[in-house]
Amino acid sequence: MTTLNSPEGLRALPVGAIFTDAEQDTARKVGDNEYLVTGVGSAVTDQFFAFPVELHS
């Protein structure tokens, strides 16, 4: 798996990428700086995540 350590790394991911952060939040990138997190009702930005992040796809 690929590990990302910064918000810049998340922003560089392609739309559709799936990852899990250090707090075990799983998300899918849906826009330029928009992510859908399992269990969260609306899109979040890269500031939501705890690093490092493990990329799944």
KALINCOR-V183207 format. One record per backbone hydrogen bond with DSSP energy under -0.5 kcal/mol. NH is the residue of the N-H (numbers start at 1). CO is the residue of the C=O. If there is no record, write none. Layout:
NH	CO
NH	CO
This chain:
2	55
4	53
10	6
11	7
12	8
13	10
16	29
17	14
19	27
20	54
21	25
22	50
24	21
26	24
27	19
28	36
29	17
30	34
31	34
34	31
35	44
36	28
37	35
38	26
40	37
44	35
48	45
49	46
52	4
53	4
54	20
55	2
55	53
56	18
57	18
